[in-house]
């Protein structure tokens, strides 16, 4: 099988590594990719948001499967263009990708499917936001309705901070020029606060059959002890030793299968990766959000534990044959990933700092170094920082503590001036 992975971040590097180690995959290509992918994959220049460019590349390469990593190309309909060119593509079409492209649409689908989620008000103007904040009270939860690159959510006890974020979302400045992408007009969601631990569960689906993967937990806040601003994710671990034994079955029955069935009923079947962000609240299981692609950094801990062929699984989902895939096999043990971020992240990440120590980190037992925000420097030809989250150092071990110890040994090898990482990822697990 010849596979083309679209994207340039940590999630895509993790996919490339898993596919490169898959005996069912003969060639791995990535576009545009990043320096870390240059070993296990052949890199190609492409605009990932341009469906015609992606489809043309897939046809030229005679790809058997295209895997679209990031959410923005999915919301833009790139998967539709690739499929129209006659190439199997893992990832939902534009209509189905609205589950992530519009949080208001996701709430509508969940209501129709009877999926438990947080109560929310969809607001298009500041007065409505103020009324919703007062109705729910603190802690306040304010979300940009559209795509926001992981920067669209604020959870705070400060009403003024919540209002300021809502105003920024409505003005389109909360997360830069792309904030709000995927929605027809700018709106913001004000939600009730959900207490309890959060869990991420990925499921692969062809629009009918749903195959859940192992649950993971990520760490959104920048600082130790869940302090500081929200980020795209500073680390993760899997599986979850303290999760209820029936968690995966319960989420599949109550959340994933009803959502997939509702999307099919609407005439916009969802085929690809459905990511359920969940809260195990005191009032029971609740969906925090849906994403329509592999999550980052959870992908970095889920895929190293998968023993079955990833290429076979994704190809079956892309071609409507998921029901014929045997039950997934998982390796014993656990995986932990720790994100190393650039100076200034998340407010204003500094680019151009030299990145060192990666060979030493990768030489640590059980460690993989996944590139998320790196580039080739022009001055001396070495690697430099080129994004907020620069690397994810992932390790596998016999259990969570063993994997955690290995991951932090790898992190200790990394040299980036002013870099940031949490020291408590998967602590006391």
Residue pairs with C-beta under 8 A, 6 or more apart in sequence:
1 24
1 25
1 26
1 64
1 65
1 311
1 312
1 315
2 25
2 26
2 27
2 29
2 61
2 62
2 63
2 64
2 65
3 19
3 25
3 27
3 28
3 29
3 63
3 64
3 65
3 66
3 67
3 311
4 29
4 30
4 31
4 57
4 58
4 61
4 63
4 65
4 66
4 67
5 12
5 15
5 16
5 19
5 28
5 29
5 30
5 31
5 33
5 37
5 41
5 66
5 67
5 69
6 12
6 30
6 31
6 46
6 48
6 54
6 66
6 67
6 68
6 69
6 70
6 73
6 78
7 30
7 33
7 48
7 68
7 69
7 70
7 73
8 30
8 32
8 33
8 34
8 48
9 34
9 69
9 70
9 296
9 372
9 373
9 387
10 296
10 297
10 299
10 300
10 339
10 370
10 371
10 372
10 389
10 391
10 392
11 69
11 70
11 293
11 294
11 295
11 296
11 297
11 299
11 300
12 30
12 33
12 34
12 37
12 69
12 70
13 34
13 36
13 37
13 370
13 371
13 372
14 294
14 296
14 299
14 300
14 303
14 370
14 392
14 394
15 67
15 69
15 294
15 299
15 303
15 310
16 28
16 30
16 33
16 37
16 40
16 41
17 40
17 303
17 368
17 370
18 303
18 304
18 306
18 310
19 25
19 28
19 67
19 310
19 311
20 28
20 40
20 41
22 309
22 310
22 311
22 312
23 309
24 309
24 311
24 312
25 309
25 310
25 311
27 42
28 40
28 41
28 42
29 41
29 42
29 43
29 44
29 61
29 63
30 37
30 41
30 42
30 43
30 44
31 43
31 44
31 45
31 46
31 48
31 54
31 57
32 43
32 44
32 45
32 46
32 48
33 41
33 43
33 44
34 371
34 372
34 374
34 375
35 371
35 374
35 375
35 376
35 383
36 369
36 370
36 371
36 374
37 43
37 371
44 57
44 61
46 53
46 54
46 57
47 53
47 54
48 54
48 68
48 70
48 72
48 73
48 78
49 72
49 73
49 76
49 78
50 78
51 73
51 76
51 77
51 78
51 80
51 81
51 82
52 81
54 66
54 68
54 73
54 78
54 81
54 82
55 81
55 82
55 84
55 85
55 87
56 85
58 66
58 82
58 85
58 87
59 85
59 86
59 87
63 87
64 88
64 315
65 87
65 88
65 89
65 90
65 311
65 314
65 315
65 318
66 79
66 82
66 87
66 88
66 89
66 90
66 91
67 89
67 90
67 91
67 314
68 74
68 78
68 79
68 82
68 89
68 90
68 91
68 293
69 293
69 294
70 293
71 97
71 100
71 101
71 147
71 291
71 292
71 293
72 147
72 178
72 181
73 79
73 91
74 91
74 92
74 94
74 97
74 100
74 272
74 292
74 293
75 94
75 97
75 98
75 100
75 101
75 147
75 181
75 182
75 292
76 94
77 93
77 94
77 97
78 91
79 89
79 91
79 92
79 93
79 94
79 97
79 272
80 93
80 94
82 89
83 89
83 93
88 315
88 318
88 319
89 318
90 271
90 272
90 273
90 314
90 315
90 317
90 318
91 97
91 272
91 273
91 292
91 293
92 99
92 270
92 271
92 272
92 292
93 268
95 268
96 263
96 268
96 269
96 270
96 271
96 272
96 292
97 182
97 292
98 105
98 106
98 182
99 105
99 106
99 109
99 259
99 263
99 270
99 274
99 290
99 291
99 292
100 106
100 147
100 182
100 289
100 290
100 291
100 292
100 293
101 146
101 147
101 181
101 182
101 183
101 292
102 145
102 146
102 182
102 183
103 120
103 143
103 144
103 145
103 146
103 189
103 289
104 122
104 145
104 183
104 187
104 189
106 289
106 290
107 117
107 120
107 122
107 189
109 115
109 259
109 262
109 263
109 266
110 116
110 117
110 259
110 287
112 262
113 258
113 259
113 261
113 262
114 258
115 254
115 255
115 258
115 259
115 287
116 254
116 255
116 284
116 285
116 286
116 287
117 286
117 287
117 288
118 141
118 191
118 192
118 193
118 194
118 279
118 286
118 287
118 288
119 136
119 191
119 192
120 189
120 190
120 191
120 192
121 128
121 131
121 132
121 135
121 189
121 190
121 191
122 145
122 187
122 188
122 189
123 129
123 132
123 166
123 187
123 188
123 189
123 190
124 170
124 185
124 186
124 187
124 188
125 170
126 163
126 166
126 167
126 170
129 142
129 163
129 166
129 167
129 170
129 188
129 190
130 163
132 190
133 140
133 142
133 159
133 162
133 163
133 190
136 190
136 191
136 192
136 193
138 156
138 157
138 159
138 193
139 155
139 156
139 157
139 193
140 154
140 155
140 156
140 157
140 158
140 159
140 161
140 162
140 190
140 193
141 153
141 154
141 155
141 190
141 191
141 192
141 193
141 194
142 153
142 154
142 162
142 165
142 166
142 169
142 188
142 189
142 190
142 191
143 152
143 153
143 169
143 188
143 189
143 190
143 191
143 289
144 152
144 153
144 169
144 174
144 175
144 179
144 180
144 188
144 189
145 169
145 180
145 183
145 186
145 187
145 188
145 189
146 152
146 179
146 180
146 181
146 182
146 183
146 186
147 178
147 179
147 180
147 181
147 182
148 169
148 174
148 175
148 178
148 179
148 180
149 175
149 176
149 178
149 179
149 232
150 175
150 230
150 231
150 232
150 233
151 174
151 175
151 176
151 179
151 230
151 232
151 346
152 169
152 174
152 175
152 179
153 230
154 161
154 162
154 165
154 230
155 193
155 230
156 162
156 165
162 190
165 174
166 188
166 190
168 174
168 179
169 179
169 180
169 186
169 188
170 186
170 187
170 188
171 186
172 179
172 180
172 186
173 179
174 180
180 186
194 279
194 281
194 286
194 288
195 279
195 281
195 282
196 279
196 280
196 281
196 282
197 217
197 279
197 280
198 217
198 218
198 277
198 278
198 279
198 280
198 288
199 215
199 216
199 217
199 240
199 243
199 247
199 277
199 278
199 279
199 280
200 215
200 216
200 217
200 218
200 236
200 275
200 276
200 277
200 278
200 295
200 298
201 212
201 213
201 215
201 216
201 247
201 248
201 251
201 256
201 275
201 276
201 278
202 212
202 213
202 216
202 273
202 274
202 275
202 294
202 295
202 298
202 299
202 302
203 210
203 211
203 212
203 213
203 252
203 256
203 273
203 274
203 275
203 276
204 210
204 211
204 213
204 272
204 273
204 313
204 314
204 317
204 322
205 211
205 256
205 260
205 270
205 271
205 272
205 273
205 274
205 317
205 322
206 271
206 316
206 317
206 318
206 319
206 320
206 321
206 322
206 323
207 260
207 263
207 264
207 269
207 270
207 271
207 320
208 260
208 264
208 269
208 320
208 322
208 323
209 322
209 323
210 252
210 256
210 257
210 260
210 274
211 313
211 317
211 322
211 325
211 328
212 248
212 251
212 252
212 256
213 302
213 306
213 328
214 238
214 239
214 248
214 302
214 305
214 330
215 238
215 239
215 240
215 243
215 247
215 248
216 236
216 237
216 238
216 239
216 240
216 295
216 298
216 301
216 302
217 236
217 237
217 238
217 240
218 233
218 234
218 235
218 236
218 295
218 297
218 298
219 226
219 233
219 234
219 235
219 236
219 422
219 424
219 425
220 226
220 230
220 231
220 233
220 234
221 227
221 228
221 229
221 230
221 231
221 234
222 228
222 229
222 230
222 231
222 234
222 341
222 345
222 346
222 420
222 422
223 422
224 422
224 423
224 424
225 424
229 346
229 347
230 346
231 341
231 345
231 346
231 388
231 389
232 296
232 346
232 388
232 389
233 295
233 296
233 297
233 298
233 339
233 389
234 297
234 338
234 339
234 341
234 389
234 421
234 422
234 425
235 297
235 336
235 337
235 338
235 339
235 392
235 421
235 422
235 425
235 426
236 297
236 298
236 300
236 301
236 336
236 337
236 425
237 301
237 334
237 335
237 336
237 337
237 400
237 403
237 404
237 425
237 426
237 429
238 298
238 301
238 302
238 305
238 334
238 335
239 305
239 334
240 247
241 334
241 399
241 400
241 429
242 429
244 250
244 280
250 285
251 276
251 278
251 285
254 285
255 276
255 278
255 285
255 287
256 274
256 276
259 270
259 274
259 290
260 269
260 270
260 274
263 269
263 270
264 270
270 292
271 317
271 318
271 320
272 292
272 293
272 317
273 292
273 293
273 294
274 290
274 291
274 292
275 290
275 291
275 292
275 293
275 294
275 295
275 298
276 287
276 290
277 287
277 288
277 289
277 290
277 291
277 295
278 285
278 286
278 287
278 288
279 285
279 286
279 287
279 288
296 372
296 389
296 392
297 337
297 339
297 389
297 392
300 335
300 337
300 368
300 370
300 392
300 394
301 335
301 336
301 337
301 394
302 335
303 310
304 331
304 335
304 368
304 394
304 396
305 330
305 331
305 333
305 334
305 335
305 396
306 328
306 329
306 330
306 331
307 328
307 329
307 330
307 331
308 326
308 328
308 329
312 325
313 322
313 325
313 328
316 322
316 324
316 325
331 396
332 398
333 396
333 397
333 398
333 399
333 402
333 403
334 396
334 397
334 398
334 399
334 400
334 402
334 403
335 394
335 395
335 396
335 397
335 403
336 394
336 395
336 397
336 400
336 403
336 404
336 406
336 407
336 425
336 426
337 370
337 392
337 393
337 394
337 395
337 407
337 425
338 392
338 393
338 407
338 408
338 410
338 411
338 421
338 422
338 425
339 372
339 389
339 391
339 392
339 421
339 422
340 389
340 390
340 391
340 392
340 393
340 411
340 414
340 416
340 419
340 420
340 421
341 349
341 388
341 389
341 390
341 419
341 420
341 421
342 349
342 350
342 351
342 353
342 373
342 385
342 387
342 388
342 389
342 390
342 416
342 418
342 419
342 420
343 349
343 350
343 353
343 416
343 417
343 418
343 419
343 420
344 350
344 418
345 388
345 389
345 420
346 388
349 373
349 385
349 387
349 388
350 385
350 418
351 384
351 385
351 386
351 387
352 377
352 384
352 385
352 386
353 384
353 385
353 416
353 417
353 418
353 419
354 377
354 380
354 382
354 383
354 384
354 415
354 416
354 417
355 374
355 382
355 383
355 384
355 385
355 390
355 391
355 414
355 415
355 416
356 382
356 383
356 414
356 415
356 416
357 413
357 414
357 415
358 369
358 383
358 391
358 413
358 414
360 413
361 367
361 369
361 393
361 410
361 411
361 413
361 414
362 368
362 369
362 410
364 395
364 406
364 409
364 410
364 413
365 406
366 395
366 396
366 397
366 403
366 406
367 393
367 394
367 395
367 406
367 407
367 409
367 410
368 393
368 394
368 395
369 391
369 392
369 393
369 394
369 410
369 414
370 391
370 392
370 393
370 394
371 390
371 391
372 387
372 389
372 390
372 391
372 392
373 385
373 386
373 387
373 388
373 389
373 390
373 391
374 383
374 384
374 385
374 386
374 387
374 390
374 391
375 383
375 384
375 385
375 386
376 382
376 383
376 384
377 383
377 384
385 416
390 416
390 419
391 414
393 407
393 410
393 411
393 414
394 407
395 403
395 404
395 405
395 406
395 407
395 409
395 410
396 403
396 406
397 403
397 404
397 405
397 406
400 426
400 429
401 429
403 426
404 425
404 426
404 427
404 429
407 425
408 423
411 421
